[in-house]
Amino acid sequence: FFFFCLIKHVYRKTRSMRILSALALLSWSSVRARGSPEPNPPTWPESVSVFTPDSDPAEIQKKVEAAFAMNGNDPADSSMCNNGQFSNERFAFMFTPGTYKTDVPVGFYTSVYGLGESPTDTNFVGEKGVYAENGCGWFQVGALDTFWRSAENFHTSSAFAWAVGTGMTWAVSQAAPLRNVKVDNDLLFFEYVTGDAAGYASGGWASGIEVGGTVSFGSQQQFAIRSSSASAFDMPVWNGVFAGVDGAPAPQCGSEGNPSISVESEVPLIAEKPFITYVEDGGKFNLVVPGVESGTSGVAQPMKNATVVPFERVYVTDPSDTAAIINAKLAEGLHIVVTPGVYELEDSLEIKQENQVVLGLGFATLIAPSSGRPCVKVGDVGGVRVAGLLLEAGPWETTGGMLQIGETGKFDGSAANPIVLSDVFARVGGPTTGVGPVDTMFNVQSGFTVVDNTWLWRADHTDGNGGDDVLVKNSDNPVKNGIVVNADDVFAYGLAAEHTTEDNVVWNGDRGTTFFYQAEIMYDYMEDEWPHSCYRIGEMVKDHKATGLGCYSYFRDHAGSCAHGVDTGGGSFNIDKAVSVWLNGVDGSSIKNVLNNDGLVAEAENPQQFYCSA
């Protein structure tokens, strides 16, 4: 009836490493607001909708459908694909604790949030509940561009009979996280609409999910699951990584027709993403900052050791705010909630105080300032949480990273109070072309930084102004690297970096850990040999662990090749499973080695090659 397809992306795996047997509780009292209390409840802008169980269901449905009409489309409509992909509209739909019969389709730049302390506080009992479908009914596009949307912190009893299963559909690719959701029935990460196959998909990420039925990946090329559980999991096409997951499939080395599956029993160091709760008595809001944990497994428990901050100590932005306004609030010691919108910054947002939180809603988008400085700079302080932001390059040079972690490069950090980046994404190009140059999207200079799900994208296509997308060629929108790590004890779970003009990832710090990595080499390289790699470990590094690394090629414009998908600089490290995939390309193009000089060539005749450490 449908078949599970192949076509592009990554894989990842996990591993565990004990950090500390006991972690100190965060001393959030070190962040002290010095101005007048902020209003609670805040004045939410029009881009934020707060619903209660008493809200008129027809009005809820009207609002969510109006947003979807701007930033989404029915995949069964053959006249439209990926409507709203580069829209400037942003939406956050918040549902206070209670029960809702509303069905909520989730389009581009749209986020759905339950506002309870537990996912089971907010319940969707409609036929489809909260769901995301393929952005295009044509299966060869499917969900490949179904980016930039999210859903968090609710329970769904959806029992809709989709073509591939019964339950909740979340057919997405990168930058579309699903967090802390309880699903009674199946969870379907792909969709069959019409044609010869299920829609192609290149996702994805989920954490804190609890699924009563089967988690089905189907046509997903790769997927990463952290801190979750399910009655059963099937497997993605090429690569699957499961970290701290109850019920995970058995690990296996990949081979032709069989994906590589990596299983890590524990997550070595993590703090869950901050979130907002609603206090029914008084209609007020709190910011919840989950505690730091090590060696965890099973479904995430964000309230464990959490700090609850009333919104009197939280500044809620307006999309018209300047960096100066937001920085003044940061200097007062306030936490920041960045509401949905596109912020054309005149300067960096600067986080200089320990334990401060900057939480974006509805893919709040920060345009890099024309001064050439980063969108966000974090000083030499620990405990900072940055989450839920989309960083975007402007038509000028940006140096020091679009996100800069650390001021001097000398801050060692602490396992007891790490910096955590949750669902922070970056792109160079997309809505427009002719942007940059950018040196790197993420510049990590502070130790004990945790990257928890990111996609760092040099655009391969840009907005066609209402027509077909325009392909990016001739190294336009230049950005050298996705992430450069110049600090020790940095962790990355769910790392993806695509199409950079030089190494996608450069890792120069010791004791680094990566669970799941996905990369694509730039499509528009015009020479015979791309002299870089998808994942490069510096020559001075002594200790590094990585599991589930994926490097994919599509030399679209010239018969190019890449010598090494993963290059360890001659060092011998704990690299477990890795994969190279020749997606497509000019005849004669290839990735010559998966890892260093292993001789595993991915090319048209043998498009998938798998490396396993044992």
C-alpha positions as CSV (number, residue, x, y, z in Angstrom):
1,F,0.0,0.0,0.0
2,F,2.9,2.3,0.7
3,F,6.6,1.8,0.9
4,F,9.2,3.2,3.1
5,C,11.5,5.3,1.1
6,L,15.1,6.5,1.2
7,I,16.7,9.8,0.4
8,K,18.8,12.0,2.5
9,H,20.0,12.6,6.1
10,V,21.5,11.4,9.3
11,Y,21.6,9.2,12.3
12,R,22.7,9.3,15.7
13,K,23.4,7.3,18.7
14,T,23.9,7.8,22.3
15,R,26.3,6.8,25.0
16,S,26.5,7.3,28.7
17,M,29.2,8.7,30.8
18,R,28.9,9.4,34.4
19,I,29.7,13.0,35.3
20,L,29.0,13.4,39.0
21,S,27.2,11.1,41.4
22,A,25.5,14.1,43.0
23,L,24.7,17.5,41.5
24,A,24.2,20.6,43.5
25,L,20.8,22.3,43.2
26,L,21.1,25.4,41.1
27,S,21.5,28.6,43.1
28,W,18.9,30.6,41.2
29,S,18.8,33.2,43.9
30,S,21.9,34.6,42.3
31,V,19.7,36.1,39.7
32,R,18.0,39.1,41.4
33,A,15.7,41.5,39.7
34,R,16.5,45.1,40.7
35,G,13.6,47.0,39.1
36,S,9.9,47.1,39.6
37,P,8.1,43.8,39.4
38,E,6.9,42.9,35.9
39,P,3.1,42.5,35.4
40,N,1.7,39.1,36.0
41,P,-0.3,38.2,33.9
42,P,1.8,39.9,31.2
43,T,0.4,41.7,28.2
44,W,0.8,39.1,25.5
45,P,1.1,40.4,21.9
46,E,-1.3,39.3,19.2
47,S,1.1,36.5,18.2
48,V,0.4,34.7,21.5
49,S,-3.0,33.1,22.2
50,V,-3.9,31.8,25.6
51,F,-6.8,29.4,25.7
52,T,-8.6,28.0,28.7
53,P,-11.2,25.1,29.0
54,D,-13.8,27.8,29.1
55,S,-12.8,29.3,25.8
56,D,-15.3,29.0,23.0
57,P,-14.2,25.9,21.0
58,A,-15.3,27.6,17.8
59,E,-13.1,30.5,18.5
60,I,-10.1,28.3,19.2
61,Q,-10.6,26.4,16.0
62,K,-11.0,29.7,14.1
63,K,-7.7,31.0,15.4
64,V,-5.6,27.9,14.8
65,E,-7.1,27.4,11.3
66,A,-6.4,31.0,10.4
67,A,-2.7,30.6,11.4
68,F,-2.5,27.4,9.4
69,A,-4.0,29.1,6.4
70,M,-1.1,31.5,6.5
71,N,1.7,29.1,7.4
72,G,0.5,25.6,6.3
73,N,-1.5,23.7,3.7
74,D,-3.4,20.4,3.3
75,P,-1.0,17.9,1.6
76,A,-3.9,16.5,-0.3
77,D,-4.1,19.8,-2.2
78,S,-1.8,19.2,-5.1
79,S,-1.8,22.9,-6.0
80,M,0.2,23.9,-3.0
81,C,3.4,22.8,-1.2
82,N,5.0,24.1,1.9
83,N,2.9,27.2,2.2
84,G,4.4,29.7,4.6
85,Q,7.9,28.2,4.6
86,F,9.5,31.7,4.7
87,S,6.7,33.6,6.2
88,N,7.2,36.4,8.7
89,E,4.1,35.3,10.7
90,R,4.8,33.7,14.0
91,F,2.3,32.0,16.4
92,A,2.3,30.5,19.9
93,F,-0.9,28.7,21.1
94,M,-1.0,28.1,24.8
95,F,-3.5,25.8,26.4
96,T,-4.0,26.1,30.2
97,P,-4.7,22.9,32.1
98,G,-8.0,21.2,31.2
99,T,-9.5,19.2,28.3
100,Y,-9.9,20.4,24.7
101,K,-11.7,18.8,21.8
102,T,-10.0,21.1,19.3
103,D,-7.9,19.6,16.5
104,V,-4.8,21.8,16.0
105,P,-2.9,21.6,12.7
106,V,0.7,22.9,13.2
107,G,2.3,24.9,10.4
108,F,5.5,26.8,10.0
109,Y,6.7,29.0,12.8
110,T,3.9,27.7,15.1
111,S,4.2,26.2,18.5
112,V,1.7,24.5,20.8
113,Y,2.2,24.5,24.5
114,G,0.4,22.9,27.4
115,L,0.7,25.1,30.5
116,G,0.5,22.5,33.2
117,E,3.3,21.2,35.4
118,S,2.8,17.7,33.8
119,P,1.8,16.7,30.3
120,T,-1.4,15.1,31.6
121,D,-2.6,18.5,32.9
122,T,-3.6,19.6,29.4
123,N,-5.5,17.0,27.4
124,F,-6.5,16.9,23.7
125,V,-9.3,14.5,23.1
126,G,-10.2,15.5,19.5
127,E,-10.1,13.1,16.6
128,K,-6.7,14.3,15.5
129,G,-5.6,16.4,18.4
130,V,-2.3,18.3,17.8
131,Y,-0.7,17.2,14.5
132,A,1.7,18.1,11.7
133,E,1.3,16.6,8.2
134,N,3.6,16.5,5.2
135,G,4.2,19.9,3.7
136,C,3.6,18.5,0.3
137,G,1.4,15.7,-1.1
138,W,4.0,14.8,-3.7
139,F,5.8,12.0,-2.0
140,Q,9.3,12.9,-3.3
141,V,9.0,16.2,-1.3
142,G,6.7,14.9,1.5
143,A,8.0,16.2,4.8
144,L,11.5,17.1,3.5
145,D,10.9,20.8,4.1
146,T,8.5,20.5,7.0
147,F,10.7,22.6,9.3
148,W,10.3,25.1,12.1
149,R,7.4,24.1,14.3
150,S,7.0,22.5,17.7
151,A,4.6,21.0,20.3
152,E,5.2,20.6,24.0
153,N,3.8,19.5,27.3
154,F,0.4,17.9,26.7
155,H,-1.5,14.6,26.6
156,T,-3.3,13.4,23.5
157,S,-5.8,10.6,23.1
158,S,-6.1,11.0,19.4
159,A,-7.4,7.9,17.7
160,F,-7.6,9.1,14.1
161,A,-7.0,6.3,11.6
162,W,-4.2,7.7,9.4
163,A,-3.1,5.7,6.4
164,V,-0.1,4.3,8.3
165,G,-1.5,4.0,11.9
166,T,-3.9,5.2,14.5
167,G,-3.0,8.1,16.8
168,M,-0.9,11.3,16.6
169,T,0.9,12.3,13.3
170,W,4.0,14.4,13.5
171,A,5.4,14.1,10.0
172,V,8.3,16.6,10.1
173,S,12.0,17.1,9.4
174,Q,14.6,19.2,11.2
175,A,13.9,22.0,13.7
176,A,10.5,20.5,14.5
177,P,10.8,19.2,18.1
178,L,8.2,17.2,20.0
179,R,8.8,17.5,23.8
180,N,7.2,16.1,26.9
181,V,4.1,14.7,25.2
182,K,2.0,11.7,26.3
183,V,0.4,9.8,23.5
184,D,-2.2,7.1,24.2
185,N,-2.0,5.4,20.8
186,D,0.6,5.3,18.1
187,L,3.0,8.2,17.3
188,L,3.5,8.5,13.6
189,F,6.6,10.4,12.4
190,F,5.7,10.0,8.7
191,E,2.7,10.2,6.5
192,Y,1.4,8.5,3.3
193,V,-0.8,10.8,1.2
194,T,-0.7,9.6,-2.3
195,G,1.5,8.1,-5.0
196,D,4.1,5.3,-4.9
197,A,5.5,5.9,-1.4
198,A,5.2,7.5,2.0
199,G,6.3,11.1,1.9
200,Y,10.1,11.5,2.2
201,A,11.2,12.9,5.6
202,S,14.6,13.9,7.0
203,G,13.9,14.4,10.7
204,G,14.0,14.7,13.5
205,W,13.9,15.0,17.3
206,A,11.7,14.0,20.2
207,S,12.4,13.9,24.0
208,G,10.2,13.3,27.0
209,I,7.6,11.4,25.0
210,E,5.6,8.6,26.6
211,V,3.8,6.5,24.0
212,G,1.2,3.8,24.7
213,G,1.4,2.3,21.2
214,T,4.1,2.1,18.6
215,V,6.5,4.9,17.6
216,S,6.7,4.6,13.8
217,F,9.4,6.2,11.8
218,G,8.5,4.8,8.4
219,S,10.2,6.9,5.7
220,Q,12.2,9.0,8.1
221,Q,15.8,8.8,7.0
222,Q,17.0,9.3,10.6
223,F,15.7,10.2,14.0
224,A,16.9,10.9,17.5
225,I,14.9,10.1,20.6
226,R,16.0,11.1,24.1
227,S,14.6,10.4,27.6
228,S,11.4,8.7,26.5
229,S,9.5,5.4,26.5
230,A,7.1,3.5,24.2
231,S,5.5,0.1,24.0
232,A,7.4,-0.4,20.8
233,F,9.6,1.4,18.3
234,D,10.1,0.5,14.7
235,M,13.2,1.8,12.8
236,P,14.0,4.7,10.5
237,V,15.6,4.1,7.1
238,W,19.3,4.7,7.7
239,N,20.0,5.8,11.3
240,G,18.3,5.8,14.6
241,V,19.6,6.9,18.0
242,F,18.0,6.3,21.3
243,A,19.4,7.8,24.5
244,G,18.0,7.0,27.9
245,V,14.9,5.4,26.2
246,D,12.8,2.7,27.8
247,G,11.7,0.1,25.2
248,A,14.3,1.2,22.6
249,P,15.0,-1.3,19.8
250,A,18.1,-3.5,20.0
251,P,21.3,-1.9,18.7
252,Q,22.6,-3.0,15.3
253,C,25.3,-2.2,12.8
254,G,23.9,-0.9,9.6
255,S,24.0,-2.7,6.3
256,E,22.3,-2.5,2.9
257,G,18.6,-2.4,3.6
258,N,19.1,-2.3,7.4
259,P,19.5,0.9,9.4
260,S,22.2,1.6,12.0
261,I,20.6,1.6,15.4
262,S,22.5,3.1,18.4
263,V,21.2,2.7,21.9
264,E,22.6,4.5,25.0
265,S,21.2,3.4,28.3
266,E,21.7,6.8,30.0
267,V,22.0,10.5,29.2
268,P,25.2,11.7,30.9
269,L,24.3,15.3,31.6
270,I,21.1,17.3,30.9
271,A,18.7,19.9,32.1
272,E,15.3,19.9,30.4
273,K,14.0,22.9,28.4
274,P,12.4,25.7,30.5
275,F,8.7,26.1,30.1
276,I,5.7,28.2,31.2
277,T,2.9,27.2,33.6
278,Y,-0.4,28.8,34.4
279,V,-1.8,29.4,37.9
280,E,-5.6,29.1,37.7
281,D,-6.0,30.9,41.0
282,G,-5.4,34.5,39.9
283,G,-4.6,33.7,36.2
284,K,-0.9,34.2,36.7
285,F,2.1,32.6,35.0
286,N,5.3,31.0,36.1
287,L,8.6,30.2,34.4
288,V,9.8,26.7,35.3
289,V,13.5,26.1,35.1
290,P,14.2,22.3,35.3
291,G,17.1,21.0,37.4
292,V,20.3,19.5,36.3
293,E,20.5,15.7,36.1
294,S,23.2,13.2,35.3
295,G,23.0,9.5,34.3
296,T,19.2,9.6,33.6
297,S,17.0,7.2,31.7
298,G,13.3,6.8,31.1
299,V,10.7,9.6,30.5
300,A,12.0,13.1,31.3
301,Q,10.7,14.6,34.5
302,P,11.1,18.4,34.0
303,M,9.6,19.3,37.4
304,K,12.2,17.3,39.3
305,N,14.4,19.7,41.3
306,A,12.9,22.6,39.2
307,T,13.0,26.2,40.2
308,V,9.7,28.0,39.7
309,V,10.0,31.7,38.9
310,P,6.9,33.9,39.0
311,F,6.4,36.2,36.0
312,E,7.0,39.2,38.3
313,R,10.7,38.3,37.6
314,V,10.2,37.7,33.9
315,Y,10.2,40.3,31.1
316,V,7.9,39.4,28.2
317,T,9.0,41.1,25.0
318,D,7.0,42.8,22.4
319,P,8.0,42.1,18.8
320,S,8.8,45.8,18.3
321,D,11.4,45.7,21.1
322,T,15.0,46.7,20.3
323,A,18.1,44.9,21.7
324,A,18.6,47.9,24.0
325,I,15.2,47.4,25.6
326,I,15.8,43.7,26.1
327,N,19.4,44.2,27.3
328,A,18.2,46.7,29.9
329,K,15.9,44.1,31.3
330,L,18.7,41.5,31.3
331,A,20.9,43.9,33.2
332,E,18.1,44.2,35.8
333,G,18.5,40.5,36.4
334,L,15.2,39.5,34.8
335,H,14.6,36.4,32.8
336,I,13.3,37.0,29.3
337,V,10.5,35.4,27.3
338,V,10.8,36.4,23.7
339,T,7.4,36.4,22.1
340,P,6.7,35.3,18.5
341,G,7.9,37.8,15.9
342,V,10.9,38.8,13.8
343,Y,13.3,41.0,15.7
344,E,15.7,43.1,13.6
345,L,18.4,43.6,16.2
346,E,20.7,46.6,16.3
347,D,23.0,44.9,18.8
348,S,23.6,41.5,20.4
349,L,21.4,40.3,23.3
350,E,23.9,39.9,26.1
351,I,23.5,37.5,28.9
352,K,26.0,38.3,31.6
353,Q,24.4,37.0,34.8
354,E,24.6,33.4,36.1
355,N,21.4,31.3,35.7
356,Q,19.5,33.7,33.5
357,V,16.9,32.3,31.1
358,V,16.1,33.5,27.6
359,L,13.1,31.5,26.3
360,G,11.7,32.1,22.8
361,L,8.1,31.2,21.9
362,G,6.7,30.4,18.4
363,F,10.1,30.4,16.7
364,A,10.9,34.0,17.7
365,T,13.4,35.0,15.1
366,L,16.5,37.2,15.8
367,I,18.1,38.8,12.8
368,A,21.9,39.3,13.3
369,P,22.8,43.0,13.8
370,S,24.4,45.0,10.9
371,S,27.3,45.8,13.2
372,G,28.5,42.2,12.6
373,R,28.1,41.1,16.2
374,P,26.3,37.8,17.2
375,C,22.5,37.6,17.7
376,V,23.1,36.3,21.3
377,K,26.2,36.5,23.5
378,V,26.6,34.6,26.7
379,G,29.3,35.8,29.1
380,D,31.7,33.7,31.2
381,V,28.9,32.6,33.5
382,G,27.3,29.2,34.2
383,G,23.7,28.0,34.4
384,V,22.4,30.1,31.5
385,R,19.5,28.6,29.5
386,V,18.8,29.7,26.0
387,A,15.9,28.0,24.3
388,G,13.3,28.2,21.5
389,L,15.0,30.8,19.2
390,L,15.7,30.9,15.5
391,L,18.8,32.9,14.6
392,E,19.0,34.4,11.1
393,A,21.9,36.0,9.2
394,G,21.5,39.4,7.6
395,P,22.9,40.8,4.4
396,W,26.1,41.7,6.0
397,E,29.1,40.0,7.7
398,T,28.7,38.3,11.1
399,T,31.8,37.3,13.0
400,G,32.2,35.6,16.4
401,G,29.2,33.3,15.7
402,M,25.5,34.0,15.4
403,L,25.4,32.5,18.9
404,Q,28.5,33.1,21.1
405,I,28.9,31.1,24.3
406,G,31.7,32.5,26.4
407,E,33.5,35.8,26.4
408,T,37.2,35.0,27.0
409,G,37.4,31.3,26.1
410,K,38.8,30.6,29.6
411,F,35.5,29.7,31.4
412,D,35.7,26.0,32.4
413,G,32.1,25.8,33.5
414,S,30.7,23.2,35.9
415,A,28.8,19.9,35.6
416,A,26.7,21.1,38.5
417,N,25.5,24.2,36.6
418,P,26.0,23.8,32.9
419,I,24.9,26.2,30.1
420,V,22.1,24.5,28.2
421,L,20.9,25.4,24.7
422,S,17.5,23.8,23.9
423,D,15.9,24.0,20.5
424,V,18.0,26.9,19.3
425,F,18.3,26.9,15.5
426,A,20.2,29.0,13.0
427,R,20.0,29.7,9.3
428,V,22.1,31.6,6.7
429,G,19.7,32.3,3.8
430,G,16.3,31.0,3.1
431,P,13.9,33.9,3.3
432,T,16.3,35.8,1.1
433,T,19.6,35.2,-0.7
434,G,22.7,37.4,-0.7
435,V,23.2,37.2,3.1
436,G,26.4,36.8,5.0
437,P,29.3,36.1,5.1
438,V,29.2,34.3,8.5
439,D,32.1,32.7,10.1
440,T,30.2,30.2,12.2
441,M,26.6,29.8,13.4
442,F,27.5,28.5,16.9
443,N,30.7,29.5,18.6
444,V,31.1,27.6,21.9
445,Q,33.9,28.8,24.1
446,S,32.7,27.8,27.6
447,G,33.1,24.4,29.2
448,F,30.1,22.3,30.2
449,T,27.8,23.5,27.6
450,V,25.0,21.2,26.5
451,V,23.4,21.5,23.0
452,D,20.1,19.8,23.2
453,N,18.7,19.7,19.6
454,T,19.8,22.1,17.0
455,W,19.7,22.5,13.2
456,L,22.3,24.8,11.7
457,W,21.4,25.4,8.1
458,R,23.1,27.2,5.2
459,A,20.1,27.4,2.9
460,D,20.1,25.2,-0.3
461,H,17.0,27.0,-1.5
462,T,15.4,30.3,-1.0
463,D,12.0,32.0,-1.3
464,G,10.7,32.1,-4.8
465,N,8.3,35.0,-4.0
466,G,5.2,32.9,-4.5
467,G,6.6,30.6,-7.1
468,D,8.9,27.6,-6.9
469,D,11.8,27.8,-4.5
470,V,15.1,29.2,-6.0
471,L,18.2,27.0,-5.7
472,V,21.2,28.5,-4.0
473,K,24.3,28.2,-6.2
474,N,27.9,29.4,-6.5
475,S,28.5,29.4,-2.7
476,D,26.0,32.2,-2.1
477,N,25.0,32.8,1.5
478,P,28.5,31.8,2.7
479,V,29.0,30.4,6.2
480,K,32.2,28.5,7.0
481,N,31.0,26.3,9.8
482,G,27.9,25.2,11.6
483,I,29.5,24.9,15.0
484,V,33.0,25.4,16.3
485,V,33.7,24.0,19.8
486,N,36.7,25.5,21.5
487,A,35.9,24.3,25.0
488,D,36.2,21.1,27.1
489,D,33.3,19.0,28.3
490,V,30.7,20.0,25.7
491,F,27.8,17.8,25.0
492,A,25.6,17.7,21.9
493,Y,22.4,15.6,21.6
494,G,20.6,15.9,18.3
495,L,23.1,18.0,16.3
496,A,22.5,18.8,12.7
497,A,24.6,21.1,10.4
498,E,24.1,21.4,6.6
499,H,25.7,22.9,3.5
500,T,28.4,25.0,5.1
501,T,31.2,26.0,2.8
502,E,33.9,24.5,5.1
503,D,33.8,21.8,7.8
504,N,30.2,21.5,9.1
505,V,31.5,20.8,12.6
506,V,34.9,21.6,14.1
507,W,35.5,20.2,17.6
508,N,38.7,21.4,19.3
509,G,37.8,20.8,22.9
510,D,38.6,17.7,25.0
511,R,36.1,15.2,26.5
512,G,33.4,16.2,24.0
513,T,30.3,14.0,23.5
514,T,27.9,13.8,20.6
515,F,24.8,11.6,20.5
516,F,23.4,11.8,17.0
517,Y,24.8,14.0,14.2
518,Q,23.5,14.7,10.7
519,A,25.1,16.7,8.0
520,E,24.9,17.4,4.3
521,I,27.8,18.6,2.3
522,M,27.1,21.8,0.3
523,Y,25.3,21.0,-2.9
524,D,26.9,23.8,-5.0
525,Y,30.6,23.0,-4.7
526,M,32.3,23.5,-8.1
527,E,35.7,21.9,-7.7
528,D,36.8,18.3,-7.9
529,E,37.6,17.7,-4.2
530,W,35.8,19.4,-1.3
531,P,38.8,19.8,1.1
532,H,36.7,19.6,4.3
533,S,34.7,17.1,6.2
534,C,31.3,16.8,7.8
535,Y,32.7,16.3,11.3
536,R,36.3,17.3,12.1
537,I,38.0,16.7,15.4
538,G,41.1,18.9,16.1
539,E,44.6,17.5,16.1
540,M,45.2,18.5,19.7
541,V,42.1,16.7,21.1
542,K,42.9,13.8,23.4
543,D,39.5,12.5,24.3
544,H,36.2,12.5,22.3
545,K,33.2,10.3,22.1
546,A,30.6,10.3,19.3
547,T,27.9,8.0,18.4
548,G,25.6,8.0,15.3
549,L,27.4,10.3,13.0
550,G,26.0,10.8,9.5
551,C,27.5,12.5,6.4
552,Y,25.5,12.8,3.2
553,S,26.4,14.1,-0.2
554,Y,24.5,15.6,-3.2
555,F,27.1,17.2,-5.4
556,R,24.5,18.8,-7.6
557,D,26.5,21.1,-9.8
558,H,29.8,19.3,-10.3
559,A,31.3,15.8,-9.9
560,G,32.9,16.6,-6.6
561,S,34.1,14.3,-3.8
562,C,34.8,14.4,-0.1
563,A,37.8,12.5,1.3
564,H,36.4,11.9,4.8
565,G,32.9,12.1,6.2
566,V,34.4,12.1,9.7
567,D,38.0,13.2,10.2
568,T,39.6,12.6,13.6
569,G,42.9,14.4,12.7
570,G,44.8,11.2,13.1
571,G,43.6,10.6,16.6
572,S,42.0,7.4,17.9
573,F,38.7,8.2,19.6
574,N,35.6,6.5,20.7
575,I,33.6,6.8,17.5
576,D,30.9,4.2,17.4
577,K,28.5,4.0,14.5
578,A,28.8,6.3,11.5
579,V,27.2,6.4,8.0
580,S,27.9,8.0,4.7
581,V,25.1,8.3,2.1
582,W,25.3,9.3,-1.5
583,L,21.9,10.9,-1.9
584,N,22.2,11.9,-5.5
585,G,24.5,14.0,-7.7
586,V,26.6,14.3,-10.8
587,D,28.1,11.1,-12.1
588,G,31.4,10.3,-10.4
589,S,30.7,12.2,-7.2
590,S,31.3,10.4,-3.9
591,I,32.3,10.4,-0.2
592,K,35.5,8.4,-0.3
593,N,35.7,7.3,3.4
594,V,33.1,7.2,6.2
595,L,35.8,7.6,9.0
596,N,39.3,8.7,8.2
597,N,40.7,6.2,5.6
598,D,38.4,3.2,6.1
599,G,37.9,2.8,2.3
600,L,34.1,2.7,2.5
601,V,33.1,4.7,-0.6
602,A,29.6,6.0,-0.8
603,E,28.8,6.6,-4.5
604,A,26.0,5.9,-7.0
605,E,26.8,2.2,-7.2
606,N,27.0,1.8,-3.4
607,P,25.0,4.8,-2.0
608,Q,25.1,3.8,1.7
609,Q,28.2,2.8,3.7
610,F,28.2,2.0,7.4
611,Y,31.1,2.1,9.9
612,C,30.8,0.3,13.2
613,S,33.5,0.3,15.9
614,A,32.9,-3.4,16.7
